[in-house]
Amino acid sequence: MDMKNIVIIPALNPDDNLEKLAEKNIALGQEVIVVNDGSLSRYNAVFERLKDKCTVLEHAMNLGKGEAIKTALRYIKDENQRCDYIGIMDADGQHLPEDMAALLKAAARYGSSLILGSRTINNDVPWKSRMGNIITRKMFHMVSGQFISDTQTGLRAFPAGMLELMSEVKGSRYEYEMNVLIICAQRGISMKEVPIKTIYHDRENSCSHFHKIKDSFRIYRDLFKFSASSFSSFILDYGLFVVFSVILPSSSWGVMTANIAARVISAGYNYSMNCRFVFYEKKTLKTALDYLALAAFILVMNSLALEAFTAGLGIPVYTAKIMTECVLFITSWIVQKYMIFRKAGQKGGSGSGQRKEALS
């Protein structure tokens, strides 16, 4: 039986290049699903012409790129569309159908991997795309421990076996693409990069619908919320530490006791905040025990680091307290994000790691 691939193209207010893009993919043997994500009425003619060539799905209003992708994925699932591999590409002409075909070929070669079309990020790339990619690349590496050279690429492919997973990833707009990478990292799903060409219409990449402030906030929202929760916990912890330090004797024992007492109280506050506002998890015995284990570990490391900074290096106690909190912040984020508050449905998976391939 011949391999069947479906290419999803989410579109908002597209130009005539969308028709050429769909036609070229069809000529290369792919089936195409275009999602009209609430485009203005003057673009209706483009979508009407496409209906004779491929499947066109429509949103009555703009719901975002992530929702457009998930609409197509749910259509494939609900209509029992048989396919082997699924590709996703942008509608603005920045991706070549030939590169989409290369990614689908890579998906067939590697089976259970997410394939990413990676651009060469250099001075030829518009500055807002270049800077955004640098930030998200470093942020993704920080929270996942994995390196992806182009975290913002919209050209992707994966096997149909990942359809259920991809349709359930949270995010309605551009944050969906980052969330996909995070979920794959959580599950140990292999991510492989294939070099691609990217065409920009101008230096400012004006055809992009990416909003620098709003969409960047959505992409980094979880880390922002975690940072806010951790910062407020730190203020509480530090304030209590100062109070207890004044009350207790000014000795190593007094400093250690003040640190432990402040940490225990602030840890309970931090757990409640993260359950309710950051990871949206119900308080359960399992998460409470997991968090307790993390809090105990952080407390031991915090106390040892505080002792080393004060007694060993002679750093003033209040300065040393701030230094230890900064050192342990990232450890706490990674453990809570990927272990304690990991969704029940996000366990398991196969494969691990990622690499960049040159494929013919």
VEXLUMZA-54676 format. One record per residue (C-alpha): residue number from 0; x, y, z. Coordinates in Angstrom, 3 decimals, decimal comma. Layout:
% VEXLUMZA-54676
<resi:NUM	X:X	Y:Y	Z:Z>
...
//
This chain:
% VEXLUMZA-54676
<resi:0	X:0,000	Y:0,000	Z:0,000>
<resi:1	X:1,351	Y:3,435	Z:-0,964>
<resi:2	X:2,260	Y:5,794	Z:1,842>
<resi:3	X:-0,303	Y:8,545	Z:2,386>
<resi:4	X:0,748	Y:11,952	Z:3,720>
<resi:5	X:-1,431	Y:14,898	Z:4,697>
<resi:6	X:-0,082	Y:18,456	Z:4,819>
<resi:7	X:-1,870	Y:20,983	Z:7,055>
<resi:8	X:-1,668	Y:24,661	Z:6,123>
<resi:9	X:-3,238	Y:27,132	Z:8,612>
<resi:10	X:-4,010	Y:30,414	Z:6,821>
<resi:11	X:-5,026	Y:33,917	Z:7,859>
<resi:12	X:-5,645	Y:36,547	Z:5,168>
<resi:13	X:-3,455	Y:34,731	Z:2,602>
<resi:14	X:-2,294	Y:36,013	Z:-0,772>
<resi:15	X:-2,354	Y:34,062	Z:-4,035>
<resi:16	X:0,803	Y:32,165	Z:-3,008>
<resi:17	X:-1,389	Y:29,891	Z:-0,895>
<resi:18	X:-2,919	Y:28,356	Z:-4,037>
<resi:19	X:0,517	Y:27,739	Z:-5,539>
<resi:20	X:1,670	Y:26,231	Z:-2,246>
<resi:21	X:-1,276	Y:23,820	Z:-2,116>
<resi:22	X:-0,918	Y:22,884	Z:-5,788>
<resi:23	X:2,794	Y:22,158	Z:-5,441>
<resi:24	X:2,231	Y:19,922	Z:-2,408>
<resi:25	X:-0,482	Y:18,035	Z:-4,299>
<resi:26	X:1,852	Y:17,647	Z:-7,280>
<resi:27	X:4,417	Y:16,097	Z:-4,923>
<resi:28	X:1,869	Y:13,468	Z:-3,880>
<resi:29	X:0,558	Y:14,951	Z:-0,634>
<resi:30	X:-3,041	Y:15,523	Z:0,352>
<resi:31	X:-3,651	Y:19,043	Z:1,647>
<resi:32	X:-5,908	Y:20,480	Z:4,350>
<resi:33	X:-6,125	Y:24,275	Z:4,443>
<resi:34	X:-7,661	Y:25,912	Z:7,518>
<resi:35	X:-9,141	Y:29,367	Z:7,036>
<resi:36	X:-8,543	Y:30,848	Z:10,478>
<resi:37	X:-11,139	Y:33,624	Z:10,344>
<resi:38	X:-9,735	Y:35,533	Z:7,364>
<resi:39	X:-11,389	Y:38,737	Z:6,191>
<resi:40	X:-14,194	Y:38,324	Z:3,644>
<resi:41	X:-12,119	Y:39,771	Z:0,813>
<resi:42	X:-9,995	Y:36,611	Z:0,928>
<resi:43	X:-12,983	Y:34,283	Z:0,427>
<resi:44	X:-12,234	Y:33,882	Z:-3,285>
<resi:45	X:-8,858	Y:32,309	Z:-2,509>
<resi:46	X:-10,444	Y:29,666	Z:-0,302>
<resi:47	X:-13,304	Y:29,037	Z:-2,726>
<resi:48	X:-10,831	Y:28,254	Z:-5,511>
<resi:49	X:-8,931	Y:25,927	Z:-3,192>
<resi:50	X:-12,048	Y:23,855	Z:-2,446>
<resi:51	X:-11,761	Y:22,306	Z:-5,911>
<resi:52	X:-8,240	Y:21,129	Z:-5,141>
<resi:53	X:-8,088	Y:20,192	Z:-1,468>
<resi:54	X:-9,981	Y:20,107	Z:1,823>
<resi:55	X:-10,757	Y:23,557	Z:3,247>
<resi:56	X:-11,858	Y:23,933	Z:6,877>
<resi:57	X:-13,061	Y:27,237	Z:8,285>
<resi:58	X:-13,164	Y:29,155	Z:11,555>
<resi:59	X:-15,905	Y:31,773	Z:11,816>
<resi:60	X:-13,413	Y:34,018	Z:13,638>
<resi:61	X:-9,683	Y:34,086	Z:14,177>
<resi:62	X:-8,805	Y:31,506	Z:16,846>
<resi:63	X:-5,051	Y:31,358	Z:16,327>
<resi:64	X:-2,510	Y:29,172	Z:14,594>
<resi:65	X:-2,549	Y:26,503	Z:17,296>
<resi:66	X:-6,328	Y:26,110	Z:17,104>
<resi:67	X:-6,191	Y:26,002	Z:13,304>
<resi:68	X:-3,688	Y:23,146	Z:13,430>
<resi:69	X:-5,762	Y:21,268	Z:16,016>
<resi:70	X:-8,930	Y:21,772	Z:13,946>
<resi:71	X:-7,241	Y:19,964	Z:11,054>
<resi:72	X:-5,898	Y:17,233	Z:13,336>
<resi:73	X:-9,350	Y:16,637	Z:14,836>
<resi:74	X:-10,816	Y:16,519	Z:11,318>
<resi:75	X:-8,335	Y:13,808	Z:10,326>
<resi:76	X:-9,221	Y:11,859	Z:13,457>
<resi:77	X:-13,008	Y:12,351	Z:13,371>
<resi:78	X:-13,342	Y:11,645	Z:9,652>
<resi:79	X:-11,140	Y:8,551	Z:9,969>
<resi:80	X:-8,794	Y:9,916	Z:7,344>
<resi:81	X:-6,214	Y:7,240	Z:6,664>
<resi:82	X:-2,717	Y:8,645	Z:6,620>
<resi:83	X:0,775	Y:7,593	Z:7,566>
<resi:84	X:2,471	Y:10,926	Z:8,196>
<resi:85	X:1,317	Y:14,479	Z:8,802>
<resi:86	X:3,109	Y:17,678	Z:7,891>
<resi:87	X:2,473	Y:21,265	Z:8,970>
<resi:88	X:3,670	Y:24,335	Z:7,092>
<resi:89	X:3,011	Y:28,076	Z:7,022>
<resi:90	X:0,832	Y:29,706	Z:4,373>
<resi:91	X:2,969	Y:32,801	Z:3,804>
<resi:92	X:5,396	Y:31,265	Z:1,311>
<resi:93	X:8,330	Y:31,017	Z:3,740>
<resi:94	X:8,434	Y:27,227	Z:3,387>
<resi:95	X:9,084	Y:25,246	Z:0,229>
<resi:96	X:6,918	Y:22,216	Z:-0,630>
<resi:97	X:10,134	Y:20,377	Z:-1,493>
<resi:98	X:11,327	Y:20,843	Z:2,084>
<resi:99	X:7,941	Y:19,632	Z:3,352>
<resi:100	X:8,426	Y:16,490	Z:1,268>
<resi:101	X:11,917	Y:16,050	Z:2,773>
<resi:102	X:10,503	Y:16,267	Z:6,292>
<resi:103	X:7,806	Y:13,703	Z:5,518>
<resi:104	X:10,502	Y:11,439	Z:4,105>
<resi:105	X:12,482	Y:11,882	Z:7,337>
<resi:106	X:9,359	Y:11,096	Z:9,374>
<resi:107	X:9,027	Y:7,821	Z:7,475>
<resi:108	X:12,687	Y:7,050	Z:8,059>
<resi:109	X:12,677	Y:7,676	Z:11,807>
<resi:110	X:9,213	Y:6,400	Z:12,675>
<resi:111	X:8,227	Y:7,805	Z:16,063>
<resi:112	X:10,096	Y:11,122	Z:15,922>
<resi:113	X:9,010	Y:14,728	Z:15,573>
<resi:114	X:10,800	Y:16,179	Z:12,549>
<resi:115	X:11,633	Y:19,896	Z:12,564>
<resi:116	X:12,594	Y:21,947	Z:9,527>
<resi:117	X:15,442	Y:24,076	Z:10,848>
<resi:118	X:16,484	Y:27,348	Z:9,317>
<resi:119	X:20,026	Y:28,671	Z:9,430>
<resi:120	X:19,716	Y:31,553	Z:11,882>
<resi:121	X:22,087	Y:34,223	Z:10,564>
<resi:122	X:22,044	Y:37,901	Z:9,622>
<resi:123	X:19,881	Y:37,149	Z:6,587>
<resi:124	X:17,005	Y:36,262	Z:8,921>
<resi:125	X:14,807	Y:39,263	Z:9,931>
<resi:126	X:15,883	Y:40,630	Z:13,288>
<resi:127	X:12,643	Y:39,897	Z:15,149>
<resi:128	X:12,716	Y:36,262	Z:14,015>
<resi:129	X:16,411	Y:35,993	Z:14,842>
<resi:130	X:16,101	Y:37,472	Z:18,332>
<resi:131	X:12,931	Y:35,524	Z:19,095>
<resi:132	X:14,630	Y:32,295	Z:18,120>
<resi:133	X:17,705	Y:32,986	Z:20,224>
<resi:134	X:15,560	Y:33,673	Z:23,302>
<resi:135	X:13,237	Y:30,682	Z:22,884>
<resi:136	X:16,160	Y:28,385	Z:22,037>
<resi:137	X:17,970	Y:29,284	Z:25,248>
<resi:138	X:14,738	Y:29,177	Z:27,267>
<resi:139	X:13,840	Y:25,745	Z:25,898>
<resi:140	X:17,319	Y:24,438	Z:26,633>
<resi:141	X:17,087	Y:25,813	Z:30,182>
<resi:142	X:13,767	Y:24,150	Z:31,014>
<resi:143	X:14,233	Y:20,881	Z:29,066>
<resi:144	X:17,964	Y:20,253	Z:28,968>
<resi:145	X:17,694	Y:19,684	Z:25,201>
<resi:146	X:19,122	Y:21,789	Z:22,391>
<resi:147	X:17,003	Y:22,627	Z:19,348>
<resi:148	X:18,604	Y:25,077	Z:16,931>
<resi:149	X:15,290	Y:26,442	Z:15,585>
<resi:150	X:12,524	Y:26,269	Z:18,184>
<resi:151	X:10,221	Y:28,601	Z:16,249>
<resi:152	X:10,095	Y:26,700	Z:12,986>
<resi:153	X:6,597	Y:26,198	Z:11,616>
<resi:154	X:7,642	Y:23,399	Z:9,264>
<resi:155	X:7,136	Y:20,076	Z:11,025>
<resi:156	X:6,237	Y:16,450	Z:10,359>
<resi:157	X:5,323	Y:13,468	Z:12,502>
<resi:158	X:3,771	Y:9,996	Z:12,207>
<resi:159	X:0,002	Y:9,554	Z:12,407>
<resi:160	X:0,532	Y:7,667	Z:15,655>
<resi:161	X:1,207	Y:11,037	Z:17,307>
<resi:162	X:-2,110	Y:12,489	Z:16,092>
<resi:163	X:-3,862	Y:12,129	Z:19,464>
<resi:164	X:-0,987	Y:13,748	Z:21,322>
<resi:165	X:-0,659	Y:16,686	Z:18,931>
<resi:166	X:-4,395	Y:17,406	Z:19,004>
<resi:167	X:-4,392	Y:17,640	Z:22,816>
<resi:168	X:-1,413	Y:19,956	Z:23,300>
<resi:169	X:-2,483	Y:23,193	Z:24,958>
<resi:170	X:-2,166	Y:26,553	Z:23,236>
<resi:171	X:-4,332	Y:28,365	Z:20,713>
<resi:172	X:-1,764	Y:30,573	Z:19,040>
<resi:173	X:2,002	Y:30,535	Z:18,526>
<resi:174	X:2,632	Y:29,128	Z:21,993>
<resi:175	X:1,218	Y:25,832	Z:20,693>
<resi:176	X:4,417	Y:25,175	Z:18,748>
<resi:177	X:6,621	Y:25,681	Z:21,805>
<resi:178	X:4,281	Y:23,539	Z:23,902>
<resi:179	X:4,665	Y:20,719	Z:21,372>
<resi:180	X:8,433	Y:20,781	Z:21,905>
<resi:181	X:7,994	Y:20,798	Z:25,684>
<resi:182	X:5,569	Y:17,857	Z:25,596>
<resi:183	X:7,925	Y:15,877	Z:23,370>
<resi:184	X:10,794	Y:16,610	Z:25,757>
<resi:185	X:8,641	Y:15,498	Z:28,694>
<resi:186	X:7,717	Y:12,223	Z:27,024>
<resi:187	X:11,177	Y:11,465	Z:25,727>
<resi:188	X:10,007	Y:11,668	Z:22,111>
<resi:189	X:12,926	Y:12,039	Z:19,738>
<resi:190	X:13,163	Y:15,366	Z:17,891>
<resi:191	X:15,264	Y:15,505	Z:14,742>
<resi:192	X:16,147	Y:18,564	Z:12,694>
<resi:193	X:16,353	Y:18,760	Z:8,909>
<resi:194	X:17,996	Y:21,818	Z:7,300>
<resi:195	X:15,577	Y:23,828	Z:5,141>
<resi:196	X:15,516	Y:26,963	Z:3,046>
<resi:197	X:13,386	Y:29,833	Z:4,259>
<resi:198	X:12,194	Y:32,695	Z:2,106>
<resi:199	X:11,532	Y:36,088	Z:3,657>
<resi:200	X:9,622	Y:38,718	Z:1,701>
<resi:201	X:11,404	Y:41,614	Z:3,415>
<resi:202	X:13,838	Y:42,360	Z:6,222>
<resi:203	X:11,041	Y:42,923	Z:8,730>
<resi:204	X:9,176	Y:39,723	Z:7,846>
<resi:205	X:6,033	Y:41,856	Z:7,594>
<resi:206	X:3,908	Y:39,005	Z:6,229>
<resi:207	X:4,114	Y:37,207	Z:9,577>
<resi:208	X:1,100	Y:37,385	Z:11,897>
<resi:209	X:3,325	Y:36,944	Z:14,969>
<resi:210	X:2,740	Y:39,710	Z:17,545>
<resi:211	X:5,995	Y:40,329	Z:19,378>
<resi:212	X:4,469	Y:41,235	Z:22,763>
<resi:213	X:1,254	Y:39,197	Z:22,958>
<resi:214	X:2,570	Y:36,007	Z:21,378>
<resi:215	X:5,908	Y:36,173	Z:23,196>
<resi:216	X:3,994	Y:36,436	Z:26,478>
<resi:217	X:1,944	Y:33,345	Z:25,583>
<resi:218	X:5,105	Y:31,401	Z:24,709>
<resi:219	X:6,851	Y:32,258	Z:27,988>
<resi:220	X:3,705	Y:32,393	Z:30,139>
<resi:221	X:4,391	Y:29,279	Z:32,236>
<resi:222	X:7,893	Y:30,414	Z:33,068>
<resi:223	X:6,639	Y:33,934	Z:33,862>
<resi:224	X:4,012	Y:32,535	Z:36,236>
<resi:225	X:6,515	Y:30,196	Z:37,852>
<resi:226	X:8,930	Y:33,099	Z:38,271>
<resi:227	X:6,212	Y:35,233	Z:39,882>
<resi:228	X:5,246	Y:32,400	Z:42,241>
<resi:229	X:8,879	Y:31,739	Z:43,118>
<resi:230	X:9,624	Y:35,437	Z:43,605>
<resi:231	X:6,690	Y:35,937	Z:45,969>
<resi:232	X:7,758	Y:32,786	Z:47,840>
<resi:233	X:11,278	Y:34,176	Z:48,021>
<resi:234	X:10,020	Y:37,467	Z:49,475>
<resi:235	X:8,080	Y:35,540	Z:52,117>
<resi:236	X:11,033	Y:33,233	Z:52,781>
<resi:237	X:13,518	Y:36,085	Z:53,003>
<resi:238	X:11,263	Y:38,181	Z:55,221>
<resi:239	X:10,712	Y:35,309	Z:57,623>
<resi:240	X:14,439	Y:34,520	Z:57,567>
<resi:241	X:15,252	Y:38,089	Z:58,611>
<resi:242	X:12,656	Y:38,005	Z:61,402>
<resi:243	X:13,842	Y:34,630	Z:62,738>
<resi:244	X:17,482	Y:35,714	Z:62,458>
<resi:245	X:16,766	Y:38,706	Z:64,684>
<resi:246	X:14,898	Y:36,580	Z:67,229>
<resi:247	X:17,308	Y:33,620	Z:67,331>
<resi:248	X:20,960	Y:33,692	Z:68,506>
<resi:249	X:23,506	Y:34,990	Z:65,949>
<resi:250	X:25,334	Y:31,680	Z:65,575>
<resi:251	X:25,583	Y:28,951	Z:62,948>
<resi:252	X:22,818	Y:27,092	Z:64,779>
<resi:253	X:20,645	Y:30,224	Z:64,806>
<resi:254	X:21,175	Y:30,881	Z:61,092>
<resi:255	X:20,391	Y:27,252	Z:60,239>
<resi:256	X:17,223	Y:27,229	Z:62,355>
<resi:257	X:16,016	Y:30,525	Z:60,878>
<resi:258	X:16,631	Y:29,199	Z:57,367>
<resi:259	X:14,748	Y:25,932	Z:58,014>
<resi:260	X:11,757	Y:27,620	Z:59,646>
<resi:261	X:11,447	Y:30,207	Z:56,853>
<resi:262	X:11,837	Y:27,562	Z:54,171>
<resi:263	X:9,148	Y:25,254	Z:55,587>
<resi:264	X:6,556	Y:28,035	Z:55,707>
<resi:265	X:7,405	Y:29,476	Z:52,274>
<resi:266	X:7,455	Y:25,977	Z:50,731>
<resi:267	X:3,846	Y:25,368	Z:51,766>
<resi:268	X:2,863	Y:28,704	Z:50,243>
<resi:269	X:4,802	Y:27,955	Z:47,044>
<resi:270	X:3,189	Y:24,534	Z:46,638>
<resi:271	X:-0,306	Y:26,023	Z:46,902>
<resi:272	X:0,521	Y:28,794	Z:44,424>
<resi:273	X:2,003	Y:26,396	Z:41,864>
<resi:274	X:-0,953	Y:24,018	Z:42,126>
<resi:275	X:-3,502	Y:26,765	Z:41,661>
<resi:276	X:-1,940	Y:29,292	Z:39,293>
<resi:277	X:1,077	Y:27,804	Z:37,500>
<resi:278	X:0,518	Y:24,138	Z:36,676>
<resi:279	X:-3,262	Y:23,962	Z:37,317>
<resi:280	X:-2,979	Y:20,708	Z:39,232>
<resi:281	X:-5,313	Y:19,559	Z:41,997>
<resi:282	X:-3,643	Y:19,043	Z:45,336>
<resi:283	X:-3,148	Y:15,300	Z:45,660>
<resi:284	X:-1,249	Y:13,122	Z:48,078>
<resi:285	X:1,203	Y:12,159	Z:45,318>
<resi:286	X:2,046	Y:15,707	Z:44,249>
<resi:287	X:2,234	Y:16,762	Z:47,902>
<resi:288	X:4,674	Y:13,957	Z:48,737>
<resi:289	X:6,721	Y:14,624	Z:45,588>
<resi:290	X:6,856	Y:18,313	Z:46,411>
<resi:291	X:7,785	Y:17,502	Z:50,018>
<resi:292	X:10,712	Y:15,416	Z:48,764>
<resi:293	X:11,827	Y:18,270	Z:46,487>
<resi:294	X:11,410	Y:20,803	Z:49,309>
<resi:295	X:13,500	Y:18,624	Z:51,617>
<resi:296	X:16,222	Y:18,307	Z:48,974>
<resi:297	X:16,178	Y:22,051	Z:48,267>
<resi:298	X:16,257	Y:22,747	Z:52,002>
<resi:299	X:19,337	Y:20,564	Z:52,523>
<resi:300	X:21,119	Y:22,089	Z:49,518>
<resi:301	X:20,008	Y:25,569	Z:50,577>
<resi:302	X:21,326	Y:25,079	Z:54,098>
<resi:303	X:24,637	Y:23,620	Z:52,911>
<resi:304	X:25,122	Y:26,420	Z:50,386>
<resi:305	X:24,208	Y:29,037	Z:52,995>
<resi:306	X:26,702	Y:27,543	Z:55,432>
<resi:307	X:29,396	Y:27,449	Z:52,743>
<resi:308	X:28,800	Y:31,062	Z:51,735>
<resi:309	X:28,719	Y:32,407	Z:55,303>
<resi:310	X:31,125	Y:30,245	Z:57,297>
<resi:311	X:33,349	Y:29,169	Z:54,415>
<resi:312	X:33,582	Y:32,315	Z:52,298>
<resi:313	X:32,672	Y:34,918	Z:54,875>
<resi:314	X:29,811	Y:36,370	Z:52,823>
<resi:315	X:27,267	Y:38,394	Z:54,842>
<resi:316	X:24,326	Y:36,200	Z:55,788>
<resi:317	X:21,607	Y:38,214	Z:54,020>
<resi:318	X:23,622	Y:38,375	Z:50,781>
<resi:319	X:24,378	Y:34,665	Z:51,041>
<resi:320	X:20,659	Y:33,909	Z:51,406>
<resi:321	X:19,887	Y:35,665	Z:48,102>
<resi:322	X:22,742	Y:33,839	Z:46,344>
<resi:323	X:21,524	Y:30,405	Z:47,445>
<resi:324	X:17,961	Y:31,123	Z:46,290>
<resi:325	X:19,170	Y:32,167	Z:42,836>
<resi:326	X:21,297	Y:29,032	Z:42,473>
<resi:327	X:18,407	Y:26,691	Z:43,313>
<resi:328	X:15,675	Y:28,460	Z:41,293>
<resi:329	X:16,305	Y:26,603	Z:38,010>
<resi:330	X:16,541	Y:23,227	Z:39,753>
<resi:331	X:13,153	Y:23,805	Z:41,362>
<resi:332	X:11,537	Y:24,863	Z:38,055>
<resi:333	X:12,758	Y:21,825	Z:36,107>
<resi:334	X:11,786	Y:19,289	Z:38,772>
<resi:335	X:8,312	Y:20,771	Z:39,304>
<resi:336	X:7,577	Y:21,261	Z:35,592>
<resi:337	X:8,701	Y:17,853	Z:34,385>
<resi:338	X:8,319	Y:15,568	Z:37,401>
<resi:339	X:5,970	Y:16,764	Z:40,135>
<resi:340	X:3,273	Y:18,534	Z:38,108>
<resi:341	X:3,701	Y:16,411	Z:35,003>
<resi:342	X:0,261	Y:15,548	Z:33,653>
<resi:343	X:-0,852	Y:11,966	Z:34,057>
<resi:344	X:-1,294	Y:11,663	Z:30,308>
<resi:345	X:2,205	Y:12,921	Z:29,612>
<resi:346	X:4,123	Y:9,927	Z:30,878>
<resi:347	X:5,821	Y:7,370	Z:28,792>
<resi:348	X:6,793	Y:7,723	Z:25,151>
<resi:349	X:9,623	Y:6,273	Z:23,192>
<resi:350	X:12,970	Y:7,436	Z:22,007>
<resi:351	X:15,010	Y:10,355	Z:23,238>
<resi:352	X:17,345	Y:13,035	Z:22,087>
<resi:353	X:17,508	Y:15,045	Z:18,916>
<resi:354	X:19,936	Y:15,636	Z:16,121>
<resi:355	X:20,212	Y:17,591	Z:12,930>
<resi:356	X:20,219	Y:15,566	Z:9,740>
<resi:357	X:21,083	Y:16,403	Z:6,156>
<resi:358	X:18,543	Y:14,433	Z:4,153>
<resi:359	X:18,218	Y:14,018	Z:0,443>
//
